[in-house]
Amino acid sequence: MANASNDPEIQRVRDEVITRLTTRGVRTTAGDSSEDLVELLDAVEAFEETVERRGGDLMVDEPVAPGKTPQPDDILFVLPTRQGNETAKAYLARIAEATAEADRRSR
């Protein structure tokens, strides 16, 4: 069996997932496994679906460029920012909490 880290198809998919996370304002690290990245993307997409279902506007609530102040219509609809040394597991737990909180929001 080929080493997954040397498999060009796996690396292509990994790069695609990293790009999708980055465009959503999610920082990834070299220490994030492929499984971590997929779980992060799934969690971010679940958060976004919850925000939309609860009436949030992702164009207003999404992260902004560094140094700019976000102006969300509801702070509960803003994806938490990953902290400097935060593990993927810890960040996943915070995204799950944010998703649950956004889901409780009635509009």
C-alpha positions in Angstrom: 0.0 0.0 0.0 1.3 3.4 -0.9 2.1 6.0 1.8 -0.9 8.3 1.8 1.4 11.4 2.3 3.1 10.6 -1.0 -0.2 9.9 -2.9 -0.8 12.9 -5.3 -4.6 12.3 -5.3 -4.7 12.5 -1.5 -2.5 15.6 -1.5 -4.8 17.2 -4.1 -7.9 16.6 -2.0 -6.1 17.8 1.1 -5.1 21.0 -0.7 -8.7 21.5 -1.9 -10.1 21.1 1.6 -7.5 23.5 3.0 -8.4 26.0 0.3 -12.1 25.7 1.2 -11.4 26.2 4.9 -9.1 29.2 4.2 -11.7 30.9 2.1 -14.1 30.6 5.0 -11.6 32.2 7.3 -10.4 29.0 9.0 -6.7 28.7 9.7 -5.2 25.3 9.3 -1.9 24.0 10.6 0.7 21.5 9.3 -0.2 19.3 12.3 -3.8 18.9 11.1 -4.3 15.4 9.7 -6.4 14.8 6.6 -9.1 13.5 8.9 -8.9 16.7 11.0 -9.3 18.8 7.9 -12.4 16.9 6.7 -14.0 17.1 10.2 -13.3 20.8 10.3 -14.8 21.4 6.9 -17.9 19.3 7.8 -18.3 21.3 11.1 -17.9 24.6 9.3 -20.5 23.6 6.7 -22.9 22.5 9.5 -22.4 25.8 11.2 -23.2 27.7 7.9 -26.3 25.6 7.3 -27.5 26.4 10.8 -26.9 30.1 10.3 -28.8 30.1 7.0 -31.7 28.1 8.5 -31.9 30.6 11.4 -32.1 33.5 9.0 -28.5 34.6 9.1 -26.7 36.1 6.1 -23.3 34.4 5.5 -22.1 37.4 3.5 -22.5 39.6 6.5 -21.6 37.1 9.2 -18.5 35.5 7.6 -15.0 36.3 8.8 -13.4 39.4 7.3 -9.8 40.2 6.3 -7.3 40.4 9.1 -7.3 43.9 10.7 -10.9 44.7 9.7 -13.7 44.7 12.2 -16.6 42.4 11.5 -20.0 43.9 11.5 -22.3 40.8 11.8 -26.1 41.2 12.0 -25.9 38.7 14.9 -22.7 37.8 16.8 -24.0 34.2 17.3 -23.8 33.7 13.5 -20.1 34.4 13.3 -17.8 31.3 13.1 -15.4 31.3 16.0 -11.8 32.1 15.1 -9.2 29.3 15.7 -6.8 30.4 18.3 -3.0 30.3 17.8 -2.1 27.0 19.3 -5.6 25.5 19.3 -5.8 21.8 18.3 -8.2 20.7 15.7 -10.2 18.7 18.3 -10.5 21.8 20.6 -11.6 24.0 17.7 -14.1 21.4 16.5 -15.6 21.4 20.0 -15.9 25.2 19.9 -17.5 25.1 16.5 -20.0 22.5 17.8 -20.9 24.8 20.7 -21.3 27.8 18.3 -23.5 25.7 16.0 -25.7 24.6 19.0 -26.0 28.2 20.2 -26.9 29.5 16.7 -29.4 26.7 16.4 -31.1 27.9 19.6 -31.4 31.4 18.2 -35.0 32.1 17.1 -35.6 34.7 14.5 
